[in-house]
Amino acid sequence: MAGRAPSIEVGPDGKKLYPAGEVMRRGGVSRQQIYQYTAIGLIQAASRTRHGYRLYPEQVFKELRVIRGLNAMGYSLRDIKEIFFQRS
């Protein structure tokens, strides 16, 4: 349905994909934070529905918990990005 935000979907690999609104609600972040974290590479870029809605893999919730925890401890986003790249 056009104009209606998507619900949780299942990707071609069988994994759940979550719309940005659900990520905001469950992850405790704003839309701008999601876009910023994606732009600087802290969270995986979203796939898109045919109507242009962004969908994020379930892994995003773990990543957001880590980002928020490190940020609360005083780490900058630049520091967090470096930590993430050292982990991988």
Backbone as CSV, one residue per row, in Angstrom:
resi,resn,N_x,N_y,N_z,CA_x,CA_y,CA_z,C_x,C_y,C_z
1,MET,0.827,-1.180,0.000,0.000,0.000,0.000,0.876,1.251,0.000
2,ALA,0.655,2.123,-0.912,1.447,3.346,-0.973,1.086,4.250,0.203
3,GLY,2.099,4.924,0.759,1.864,5.839,1.854,1.847,5.196,3.223
4,ARG,1.934,3.900,3.280,1.910,3.209,4.571,3.295,2.653,4.868
5,ALA,3.808,2.944,6.050,5.134,2.464,6.439,5.119,0.944,6.519
6,PRO,6.230,0.314,6.139,6.286,-1.136,6.145,6.369,-1.695,7.560
7,SER,5.970,-2.939,7.690,6.143,-3.644,8.953,7.429,-4.456,8.836
8,ILE,7.712,-5.245,9.841,8.897,-6.103,9.807,8.753,-7.052,8.624
9,GLU,9.806,-7.191,7.843,9.796,-8.050,6.669,10.896,-9.097,6.793
10,VAL,10.852,-10.053,5.902,11.887,-11.083,5.849,12.623,-10.913,4.532
11,GLY,13.954,-10.806,4.620,14.766,-10.626,3.432,14.949,-11.923,2.672
12,PRO,15.603,-11.857,1.525,15.811,-13.045,0.700,16.651,-14.124,1.393
13,ASP,17.437,-13.698,2.386,18.262,-14.658,3.130,17.522,-15.241,4.335
14,GLY,16.260,-14.862,4.502,15.451,-15.371,5.609,15.586,-14.588,6.901
15,LYS,16.389,-13.535,6.906,16.578,-12.735,8.114,15.569,-11.594,8.160
16,LYS,15.179,-11.224,9.376,14.211,-10.144,9.562,14.832,-8.797,9.221
17,LEU,14.019,-7.941,8.628,14.398,-6.567,8.301,13.387,-5.638,8.957
18,TYR,13.889,-4.567,9.570,13.056,-3.665,10.355,13.019,-2.285,9.723
19,PRO,11.837,-1.672,9.669,11.744,-0.302,9.136,12.382,0.694,10.110
20,ALA,12.738,1.847,9.594,13.419,2.871,10.406,12.617,3.230,11.653
21,GLY,11.306,3.312,11.546,10.483,3.652,12.710,10.625,2.646,13.835
22,GLU,10.690,1.371,13.500,10.866,0.319,14.501,12.272,0.392,15.101
23,VAL,13.255,0.701,14.277,14.636,0.842,14.764,14.711,2.026,15.725
24,MET,14.047,3.112,15.395,14.033,4.287,16.275,13.394,3.931,17.612
25,ARG,12.249,3.267,17.548,11.512,2.932,18.769,12.288,1.958,19.642
26,ARG,12.733,0.853,19.073,13.432,-0.170,19.851,14.872,0.214,20.184
27,GLY,15.492,1.010,19.316,16.890,1.374,19.514,17.095,2.631,20.332
28,GLY,16.015,3.382,20.579,16.122,4.592,21.379,16.912,5.699,20.710
29,VAL,16.806,5.787,19.381,17.535,6.812,18.632,16.569,7.555,17.720
30,SER,17.012,8.709,17.258,16.198,9.500,16.334,16.510,9.085,14.895
31,ARG,15.656,9.515,14.004,15.874,9.245,12.571,17.208,9.859,12.126
32,GLN,17.488,11.072,12.602,18.738,11.736,12.225,19.950,10.933,12.709
33,GLN,19.866,10.367,13.915,20.970,9.557,14.414,21.177,8.317,13.546
34,ILE,20.086,7.672,13.164,20.202,6.496,12.298,20.906,6.873,11.004
35,TYR,20.479,7.965,10.383,21.079,8.387,9.118,22.544,8.782,9.306
36,GLN,22.840,9.458,10.421,24.221,9.859,10.689,25.103,8.623,10.895
37,TYR,24.650,7.670,11.687,25.421,6.456,11.950,25.648,5.658,10.668
38,THR,24.646,5.667,9.793,24.792,4.982,8.510,25.807,5.714,7.638
39,ALA,25.706,7.025,7.584,26.580,7.834,6.734,28.053,7.686,7.114
40,ILE,28.334,7.564,8.418,29.741,7.455,8.834,30.193,6.011,8.978
41,GLY,29.304,5.073,8.683,29.697,3.668,8.647,29.592,2.915,9.954
42,LEU,28.863,3.440,10.929,28.729,2.728,12.203,27.681,1.625,12.145
43,ILE,26.658,1.823,11.320,25.667,0.764,11.135,25.539,0.474,9.649
44,GLN,25.107,-0.734,9.363,24.980,-1.188,7.985,23.944,-0.363,7.235
45,ALA,24.274,-0.001,6.018,23.328,0.726,5.183,22.073,-0.113,4.987
46,ALA,20.963,0.552,4.997,19.681,-0.128,4.885,19.389,-0.528,3.453
47,SER,18.641,-1.633,3.326,18.071,-1.937,2.016,16.799,-1.110,1.911
48,ARG,16.198,-1.116,0.751,14.993,-0.313,0.563,13.879,-1.148,-0.046
49,THR,12.658,-0.794,0.369,11.497,-1.421,-0.245,11.291,-0.785,-1.610
50,ARG,10.382,-1.319,-2.379,10.132,-0.727,-3.702,9.521,0.667,-3.594
51,HIS,9.004,1.009,-2.418,8.446,2.341,-2.194,9.460,3.286,-1.548
52,GLY,10.687,2.824,-1.351,11.751,3.679,-0.843,11.949,3.679,0.659
53,TYR,11.179,2.866,1.387,11.367,2.795,2.835,12.652,2.041,3.158
54,ARG,13.385,2.533,4.151,14.622,1.878,4.573,14.301,0.708,5.504
55,LEU,15.026,-0.395,5.302,14.894,-1.575,6.157,16.270,-1.936,6.686
56,TYR,16.338,-2.261,7.961,17.607,-2.553,8.617,17.606,-3.986,9.150
57,PRO,18.766,-4.655,9.094,18.852,-6.015,9.634,18.795,-6.001,11.162
58,GLU,18.445,-7.119,11.751,18.310,-7.219,13.206,19.600,-6.854,13.942
59,GLN,20.731,-7.046,13.319,22.043,-6.714,13.893,22.119,-5.245,14.318
60,VAL,21.313,-4.385,13.702,21.362,-2.956,14.003,21.081,-2.681,15.480
61,PHE,20.249,-3.496,16.122,19.919,-3.244,17.527,21.137,-3.460,18.433
62,LYS,21.911,-4.476,18.138,23.145,-4.721,18.901,24.134,-3.569,18.669
63,GLU,24.278,-3.164,17.425,25.194,-2.075,17.099,24.781,-0.782,17.797
64,LEU,23.492,-0.496,17.823,23.016,0.721,18.486,23.255,0.680,19.987
65,ARG,23.083,-0.485,20.610,23.366,-0.606,22.054,24.829,-0.301,22.336
66,VAL,25.711,-0.823,21.495,27.149,-0.581,21.678,27.460,0.898,21.463
67,ILE,26.938,1.464,20.404,27.190,2.882,20.102,26.704,3.765,21.247
68,ARG,25.479,3.536,21.701,24.924,4.359,22.773,25.701,4.175,24.073
69,GLY,26.116,2.958,24.366,26.885,2.702,25.583,28.229,3.399,25.560
70,LEU,28.946,3.283,24.448,30.249,3.934,24.335,30.108,5.453,24.358
71,ASN,29.073,5.960,23.704,28.839,7.397,23.691,28.541,7.905,25.095
72,ALA,27.786,7.136,25.862,27.465,7.513,27.243,28.715,7.527,28.126
73,MET,29.709,6.725,27.756,30.967,6.699,28.511,31.917,7.807,28.077
74,GLY,31.483,8.624,27.101,32.291,9.765,26.710,33.047,9.615,25.401
75,TYR,32.889,8.498,24.720,33.564,8.319,23.437,32.848,9.120,22.356
76,SER,33.621,9.730,21.488,33.048,10.460,20.353,32.672,9.454,19.263
77,LEU,31.890,9.894,18.308,31.534,9.001,17.199,32.770,8.594,16.408
78,ARG,33.729,9.491,16.307,34.992,9.166,15.618,35.712,8.046,16.370
79,ASP,35.765,8.126,17.706,36.384,7.069,18.513,35.644,5.743,18.345
80,ILE,34.310,5.821,18.348,33.486,4.616,18.231,33.712,3.969,16.869
81,LYS,33.805,4.765,15.840,34.057,4.223,14.496,35.392,3.489,14.476
82,GLU,36.401,4.063,15.107,37.715,3.420,15.158,37.634,2.094,15.917
83,ILE,36.906,2.078,17.017,36.723,0.845,17.796,36.031,-0.212,16.935
84,PHE,34.987,0.174,16.209,34.255,-0.773,15.361,35.175,-1.354,14.284
85,PHE,36.002,-0.533,13.686,36.875,-1.029,12.627,37.994,-1.898,13.181
86,GLN,38.414,-1.668,14.398,39.413,-2.534,15.023,38.836,-3.899,15.337
87,ARG,37.526,-3.947,15.654,36.844,-5.208,15.966,36.712,-6.103,14.746
88,SER,36.558,-5.510,13.580,36.302,-6.315,12.373,37.539,-6.716,11.629
